[in-house]
Amino acid sequence: MAYAGQTVENPVTGERIVFRQTSADTAGELVAIDLALPVGGHVPGVHIHPLQEERFEVTSGKMKFRYGLRTIVAEAGETVVVPAGKIHNFAQYGDEPSQCRVEIRPALKMEQLFETTVRLAQEGRTNKKGMPKALDLALFVEEFKDEVKAPFPPAPVVHALMAPLQALARRRDRRSAQRPSGTTPTLQPA
């Protein structure tokens, strides 16, 4: 469970997240993080938060946002608000690292989502852009369906594609849990 002051770092995307306020601190109202991105740092891909608003206040450097069909470059002191359901992604921009304060409302399971993506990257279970590999992605899509979705293909197509992969992933996890070594490749945060 995330706690205020906790830092997690994604070795694939370069994201460094410091939790400032957690769901527990705010009775589920929001999660607030400080996000640092090195030169070239980015989130894994274009996405939608179906039920959450995301507010980015750039505190240093520049960030580039894809916001629907627009591109926005925000500098220190500027704020970008992404309403629930809006297609977006973001990355560091320019020659220096960027930092921002991010608030996500309501919190839902965003803390677990952040911890899970970082753990999967640390374990080598993502592609070079930071997206979970197929079996982990199938479980990720199911576990965090209220927090994040891909803008395409349509949800029924994603469900049809992911259902067999989810079954395979659960089978893999059950087999791993029975191994004496004890390391289970599940989506539970560290």
Phi, psi and chi 1 to 4 in degrees:
 res  aa     phi    psi   chi1   chi2   chi3   chi4
   1 MET       -  132.8  176.6 -175.8  -79.9      -
   2 ALA   -68.4  153.4      -      -      -      -
   3 TYR  -141.8  152.7   57.2   89.1      -      -
   4 ALA   -57.9  131.2      -      -      -      -
   5 GLY    96.6  -15.1      -      -      -      -
   6 GLN   -67.4  138.9  175.5 -174.3    1.1      -
   7 THR  -116.8  134.2  -60.3      -      -      -
   8 VAL  -128.1  142.2  -66.6      -      -      -
   9 GLU  -128.6  132.1  -65.0 -171.8   46.0      -
  10 ASN   -96.0  112.7 -171.9  -42.5      -      -
  11 PRO   -70.9  -14.3   26.6  -33.4      -      -
  12 VAL   -90.9  -47.9  175.9      -      -      -
  13 THR   -91.2  -17.3   63.4      -      -      -
  14 GLY    86.5   -1.8      -      -      -      -
  15 GLU   -66.0  133.7  -61.6  165.7  -79.0      -
  16 ARG  -121.9  120.8 -178.0  171.5   46.9   83.6
  17 ILE  -115.3  128.7  -63.6  168.3      -      -
  18 VAL  -114.9  119.1  178.4      -      -      -
  19 PHE   -73.4  125.7  -68.5   99.5      -      -
  20 ARG  -101.7  -42.7  -67.5  -62.9  172.7 -156.3
  21 GLN  -137.2  135.6  -70.2 -178.9  -69.1      -
  22 THR  -106.6  172.1   66.3      -      -      -
  23 SER   -57.7  -40.7  178.9      -      -      -
  24 ALA   -64.0  -37.8      -      -      -      -
  25 ASP   -67.4  -28.5  -62.8  -26.6      -      -
  26 THR  -116.4   16.1   65.1      -      -      -
  27 ALA    54.0   37.1      -      -      -      -
  28 GLY    82.8   -1.4      -      -      -      -
  29 GLU   -63.9  -42.6 -179.0 -177.5  -23.2      -
  30 LEU  -160.6  165.9   67.0   95.5      -      -
  31 VAL  -123.9  132.3   60.1      -      -      -
  32 ALA  -118.2  132.5      -      -      -      -
  33 ILE  -133.4  156.2   62.4  170.1      -      -
  34 ASP  -100.4  126.5  -73.4  -21.4      -      -
  35 LEU  -114.7  125.1  172.3   65.8      -      -
  36 ALA  -114.9  134.8      -      -      -      -
  37 LEU  -125.9  123.8  -66.3  170.0      -      -
  38 PRO   -72.2  171.8   30.5  -35.6      -      -
  39 VAL   -55.1  125.7  172.6      -      -      -
  40 GLY    89.7   -5.4      -      -      -      -
  41 GLY   -70.3  149.3      -      -      -      -
  42 HIS  -161.4  167.7   58.7   86.7      -      -
  43 VAL   -87.7  161.1  -67.5      -      -      -
  44 PRO   -58.4  -31.2  -28.8   36.6      -      -
  45 GLY  -178.4  178.9      -      -      -      -
  46 VAL   -66.6  136.8  176.2      -      -      -
  47 HIS  -154.3  173.5   58.8  -80.2      -      -
  48 ILE  -131.7  138.3  -63.1  168.4      -      -
  49 HIS  -102.2  102.6  -61.6  -67.5      -      -
  50 PRO   -63.9  -28.3   15.0  -22.1      -      -
  51 LEU  -121.5    3.7  -55.2  173.3      -      -
  52 GLN  -127.5  143.5  -62.7  164.3  -61.8      -
  53 GLU   -94.2  141.4  174.3 -174.2  -84.1      -
  54 GLU  -121.1  128.3 -147.5  169.7    8.9      -
  55 ARG  -120.5  123.2 -179.3 -178.5 -175.8  -84.1
  56 PHE  -112.8  120.6  -60.2   85.0      -      -
  57 GLU  -111.0  107.9  179.1 -174.2  -16.8      -
  58 VAL   -71.2  125.9  179.6      -      -      -
  59 THR  -106.5  -21.6   55.3      -      -      -
  60 SER  -160.2  152.5   69.2      -      -      -
  61 GLY    71.3 -159.1      -      -      -      -
  62 LYS  -130.5  150.1  -64.7  178.7 -176.2  177.5
  63 MET  -129.4  144.1  -68.3 -177.3   63.8      -
  64 LYS  -109.6  126.4 -178.5  177.7  179.4  178.4
  65 PHE  -114.1  134.6  -65.1   84.3      -      -
  66 ARG   -96.5  121.2  176.8  177.1  168.6 -160.1
  67 TYR  -130.6   96.7 -176.5   80.5      -      -
  68 GLY    64.4 -123.7      -      -      -      -
  69 LEU   -96.4   -1.9  -62.8  175.5      -      -
  70 ARG   -96.5  157.7  -61.7 -176.5  -31.9  171.2
  71 THR  -117.0  131.3  -62.1      -      -      -
  72 ILE  -124.0  130.2  -61.5  168.8      -      -
  73 VAL  -106.6  120.3  174.7      -      -      -
  74 ALA  -112.9  137.9      -      -      -      -
  75 GLU  -108.0  172.0  -61.2 -177.6   25.8      -
  76 ALA   -50.2  133.4      -      -      -      -
  77 GLY    94.3  -10.7      -      -      -      -
  78 GLU  -100.2  152.6  -64.4 -178.9  -44.0      -
  79 THR  -124.0  138.1  -60.4      -      -      -
  80 VAL  -121.5  127.4  174.8      -      -      -
  81 VAL  -112.7  126.8  177.4      -      -      -
  82 VAL  -110.3  110.4  179.9      -      -      -
  83 PRO   -68.7  159.3    2.3    2.3      -      -
  84 ALA   -54.4  138.3      -      -      -      -
  85 GLY    86.3   -1.1      -      -      -      -
  86 LYS   -92.1  131.3 -170.7   72.7  169.1  177.9
  87 ILE   -68.5  132.8  -63.4  170.7      -      -
  88 HIS  -161.9  165.6   68.0  -72.9      -      -
  89 ASN  -157.0  173.7   77.3  -12.3      -      -
  90 PHE  -156.3  159.6   53.9   92.1      -      -
  91 ALA  -157.6  163.2      -      -      -      -
  92 GLN   -63.1  150.9  174.2  -82.5  -23.5      -
  93 TYR  -138.8  137.9 -175.5   76.2      -      -
  94 GLY    96.3 -162.6      -      -      -      -
  95 ASP   -95.5   -1.2  -63.6  -28.0      -      -
  96 GLU  -130.6  153.8   61.2 -176.3   74.8      -
  97 PRO   -57.4  159.7  -19.8   30.0      -      -
  98 SER  -124.2  154.3   60.1      -      -      -
  99 GLN  -138.9  148.0  -66.4 -171.9    5.5      -
 100 CYS  -152.4  157.9   63.5      -      -      -
 101 ARG   -97.7  128.4  172.1   72.7   45.8  101.8
 102 VAL  -120.1  134.2 -176.3      -      -      -
 103 GLU  -120.4  130.4  -69.1 -176.6   -4.6      -
 104 ILE  -118.1  123.5  -57.5  124.6      -      -
 105 ARG  -127.4  130.8  -65.2  172.4 -173.1  -93.6
 106 PRO   -72.3  170.2   28.6  -33.2      -      -
 107 ALA   -66.6  -41.2      -      -      -      -
 108 LEU    46.2 -129.6  -58.3  178.7      -      -
 109 LYS  -111.2   33.6  -64.6 -170.8  -66.3 -173.3
 110 MET   -63.6  -35.0  -76.5  -57.0  -72.4      -
 111 GLU   -60.8  -46.5  -63.0  154.7    5.7      -
 112 GLN   -64.6  -36.8  -66.5   94.5  -30.1      -
 113 LEU   -60.7  -48.2 -178.0  148.9      -      -
 114 PHE   -60.0  -47.9  -68.4  140.2      -      -
 115 GLU   -61.9  -39.2  -69.0  173.9  -41.2      -
 116 THR   -67.3  -45.3  -60.8      -      -      -
 117 THR   -62.9  -38.3   57.2      -      -      -
 118 VAL   -66.1  -45.3  165.9      -      -      -
 119 ARG   -63.3  -42.7 -172.2  178.1   54.2   74.8
 120 LEU   -61.1  -41.7  -69.3  172.3      -      -
 121 ALA   -63.9  -43.3      -      -      -      -
 122 GLN   -62.5  -31.3  -70.3  169.9  -22.5      -
 123 GLU   -89.9    4.3  -67.0  175.5   -1.0      -
 124 GLY    74.4   24.8      -      -      -      -
 125 ARG  -105.3   28.2  -66.2  165.2   57.1 -171.0
 126 THR  -129.2  165.9   64.7      -      -      -
 127 ASN   -82.5 -176.4   64.9   21.3      -      -
 128 LYS   -69.6  -13.8   63.4 -177.1  179.2 -178.8
 129 LYS   -93.5   -5.9  -68.4 -172.5  176.6 -173.1
 130 GLY    99.4    0.8      -      -      -      -
 131 MET   -78.1  137.4  -71.0  -65.5  -68.0      -
 132 PRO   -58.1  146.2  -23.7   33.8      -      -
 133 LYS   -68.4  166.3  -68.4  180.0 -178.8  174.1
 134 ALA   -45.7  -55.9      -      -      -      -
 135 LEU   -67.2  -40.4  -65.9 -178.1      -      -
 136 ASP   -68.5  -36.4  -70.6  -46.1      -      -
 137 LEU   -62.1  -40.1  179.6   61.6      -      -
 138 ALA   -59.4  -44.6      -      -      -      -
 139 LEU   -70.4  -37.5  -65.4  177.2      -      -
 140 PHE   -61.3  -47.0 -172.3   89.8      -      -
 141 VAL   -59.3  -40.0  165.6      -      -      -
 142 GLU   -71.1  -47.4  180.0 -179.4   42.6      -
 143 GLU   -65.0  -37.9  178.9   69.1   22.0      -
 144 PHE  -114.8   35.5  -60.6  110.0      -      -
 145 LYS   -64.0  -28.5   65.2 -176.9  175.6  -70.0
 146 ASP   -82.1  -19.3  -68.7  -24.2      -      -
 147 GLU   -93.3  -37.3  -69.4   74.7   22.9      -
 148 VAL  -152.9  143.8   67.8      -      -      -
 149 LYS  -140.9  155.9  -68.4 -175.7 -172.6 -107.1
 150 ALA   -80.3  145.4      -      -      -      -
 151 PRO   -71.3  -18.7   21.6  -28.4      -      -
 152 PHE  -156.7  153.7   47.5   85.1      -      -
 153 PRO   -70.4  175.3   25.7  -30.8      -      -
 154 PRO   -58.8  152.8  -20.7   29.8      -      -
 155 ALA   -51.5  -43.6      -      -      -      -
 156 PRO   -61.7  -34.5  -22.7   32.3      -      -
 157 VAL   -68.9  -44.1  173.7      -      -      -
 158 VAL   -58.6  -46.0  170.6      -      -      -
 159 HIS   -59.9  -45.0  179.6   72.4      -      -
 160 ALA   -63.8  -39.0      -      -      -      -
 161 LEU   -72.2  -37.1  -67.3  171.8      -      -
 162 MET   -82.6  -26.1  -67.5  -63.7  165.8      -
 163 ALA   -54.5  -50.0      -      -      -      -
 164 PRO   -67.3  -34.3    5.1   -7.6      -      -
 165 LEU   -67.5  -36.2  -67.3  174.8      -      -
 166 GLN   -62.7  -42.0  -70.0  163.6   -8.8      -
 167 ALA   -62.4  -44.1      -      -      -      -
 168 LEU   -63.4  -41.2  -73.2  170.6      -      -
 169 ALA   -65.0  -41.9      -      -      -      -
 170 ARG   -63.9  -39.4  -75.5 -170.4 -159.5   95.1
 171 ARG   -63.0  -44.1 -168.4  165.3  146.1 -164.0
 172 ARG   -58.4  -45.6  172.8 -158.9   64.6 -170.6
 173 ASP   -65.6  -38.4  -70.2   -7.5      -      -
 174 ARG   -64.1  -41.7  -79.1 -165.7  -60.0  -86.9
 175 ARG   -63.6  -43.4  -76.0 -175.8 -175.1  158.3
 176 SER   -64.5  -35.9  -65.1      -      -      -
 177 ALA   -67.0  -26.0      -      -      -      -
 178 GLN   -84.8  -12.0  -65.0  170.4   -1.5      -
 179 ARG   -72.6  143.3  -69.1 -174.6 -169.0  144.5
 180 PRO   -64.7  -24.5  -10.2   15.5      -      -
 181 SER   -63.7  -28.5   64.7      -      -      -
 182 GLY    84.1   -2.2      -      -      -      -
 183 THR   -89.4  119.1   55.6      -      -      -
 184 THR  -107.8  120.2  -53.7      -      -      -
 185 PRO   -81.8   70.6   29.1  -31.8      -      -
 186 THR  -104.6  177.5   64.2      -      -      -
 187 LEU   -91.3    7.9  -73.8  179.4      -      -
 188 GLN   -67.1  134.2  -61.6  -55.0  -45.0      -
 189 PRO   -64.1  153.0   11.3  -14.4      -      -
 190 ALA   -67.6      -      -      -      -      -
